[in-house]
Amino acid sequence: MFSDFGIYKVRTNLLAKIDVNNNDFGTRPKPDGFYRRMRKRSFSSLILCLSTLVAANLFVSCTTNEPTTEFSQGKDAVIRFQINADTPKDATTRSVDEDKISDLHILVYNSAGELTGKSYTTFSGTTYTVSVLARSGTGCKIYAIANTGSPTLFDGAVAGTEDKLKAMTTNLATWATFNATSGTVYLPMSGSVTTDISAGTSSLQGGITVKRLMARITLNVGVAAGSGITISGYRVYGIPGKSYYVAHPLATEEQTIDAQTTRAVDASLPANSGDWINSGLVSLANVTSFSGNFYMYENRAGVNAGITAQNQKIKANVPATPADSAAYVMIYGKGGNYSSLSWKVYLGANNTGNFNIKRNNQYTYTITLKINSLDTRVTYNPKLIWAGSNIYWDGTKLTFDAPPVDPANPTTQELTNQKKQGVFFMWGSLVGISPNGSNGSAYNSSVRLYIPSFNSTTPQSSSWDKTKTGDTMDWSTGIPYVSTNDATINLNDASQNTDVNYKAYKGDICQYLSKTGAISGSWRMPTVNEFQSSGSWSYLSGWTDLAIAGDETGMSGLTSITPGIVITATGGTARFPASGYRNNYGALRDVGQYGNYWSSSTYSETTGYFLYFSSTNVIPANGVYRQVGFSVRCVRNN
């Protein structure tokens, strides 16, 4: 029979508030020491009645609970089972009838473990009667195995002994095998009883308790109030692809507290990757909550009694080897200042040290998602927050504008700021170069240079000099930049942003402006990967060659450039003007026609990555010699 579910509830609060309902399909509840509330709920009952029939029509009990005649070993006996299945009181919404028997194998073994009888029967209703021819004897073991879908499964010698039967496994072909959204699914079940079988007609009192080979997992997931999190999907890992038909109980299986400290010998071997599957991505439409059920074979990864808090339930503390053979759920989303978020939740009978998923049990997890950067179960990619403008000269220093307060709805002034042309920089140089002139204008005395004077003792007292011009600092040899001597070190690396480098006019210009107080907050140059994954691109209008005046506005990089592109990403947009560039001889090129923005990433020993765009094309990962002058758009450090 199917005995009651035992329900276990655990409430916690960190990245997830997990309410674990552990419903034992077929045995008494086993409360773990962490459980705050335990409730047992009747799920279903399946009763198998046994009788033996011989020609003499003699009736003798086949149990030891009633007086019996002397047993004759090895006599014919016909075993009849009547099966009744109750309607489940906790039915799920899936097309899975957890109590339905579609087909049934009966296998009978004598006390020596030899097969003495078997039968296979299919059913279409809810009342079942089967018969099997066996042999009488004492200490016999009768197995009932339901819903295999195969009438020939135990043919021949494959289950000729009890030990062979115990070693047989059923394979899970795909995640959809027991988690289909259409059609009817019957869960495999098995049970056994040890009894004496007498010659003649007899009846097994009490029947056989049949347990499902599967565990049912229920996820009830929501987000913390005010977190701004949306959920895009989830994936379940550590799903065994195999299960024994016959239960292999732990030595501690019947203890009140599950004390297993190592992985159980389940059918799926952790070292064999072919024994395991995952669910694949289950996509959701950026929701704030979802609920769902799924079924999986048992995965008894063990108990780590040393875990006392739920944030310690991580891969490093899984008692199984390898650790990721334990069952866990990855939940994916986004929110706040993060373009992507994920939460890794290990399953088990509680939210601390128990990693066991056992057959015939129901586990319900009520999870509240939060953003917690200190919790190692949470991984996140910060949302890119672009500076509100390119770097320009404000009359006393190089700086840039703050990002829009609401990137999705920038104000008129914030949109105007994003059109500022900005000054140019060689790769890894702190020296700003004015962008004035017409297309092809040479690097000469009309070009102003903005040179920092770094104060390592009081960085915010650092100053700038704008008296140098192109005729006093040679383009090829006079302007410092990070050259081939630092070929493989990215500009945002700490080794590139030292006091020594700053005094030599080298480093990440965005970090330098942050350190010297030219802008509020912590900023850096973007990486090439951030250009590549920053969002979708759209083109603005007005593409044409532009000449930049040699007045204070033009030389300071304050000219408004209308043509360019817009990056659209989660949470807002950023506008990049087509500011042109200075080539490797210092000549001004293509203002209003092209945009070129340095990244902090190295391309080769002599080149760096940059973002390139025109009126018809965007290349977010291009490479060029470092001694050209490009724009810089900073990103915020999260």
Buried (B, 14 or more C-beta within 10 A) or exposed (E): BBBBBBBBBBEBEBBBBBBBBBBBBBBEBBBBEBBEEBEBBEBBBBBBBBBBBBEEEBBBBBBEEEEBEEBEEEBBBBBBBBBBBBEBEBEBEBEBBBBBBBBBBBBBBBBEBEBBBBBBBEBEEBEBEBBBBBBBBBEBBBBBBBBBEEEEBBEEEEBBBBEBBBBBBBEBEEBBBBBBEEEEBBBBBBBBBEBBBBBBBBBBBBBBBBBBBBBBBBBBBBBBEEBBBBBBBBBBBBBBBBBBBBBBEBEBBEEEBBEBEEBBEBBBBBEEEEBBBEBEEBEBEEBBEBEBBBBBBBBBBBBBEEBEEBBBBBBEBBBBEEBBBBBBBBBBBBBBBBBBBBBBBBBBBBBBBBBBBBBBBBBBBBBBBBBBEEBBBBBBBBBBBBBBBBBBBBEEBBBBBBBBEEBEEBEEEBEBBBBBBBBBBBBBBBBBBBBBBEBEBBBEEBBBBBBBEBBEEEBEEBEBEBEBBBEEBEBEEEBBBBBEEBEEBBBBBEEBBEBEBBBEBBBBBBBBBBBBBBBEEEBBBBBBEBBEBBBEBEBBEEBEEBBBEBEEBBBBBBBEBBBBBBBBBBBBBBBBBBBBBBBBEBBBBBBBBBBBBBBBBBBEEBBBBBBBBBBEEBEBBBBBBBBBBBBBBBBBBB
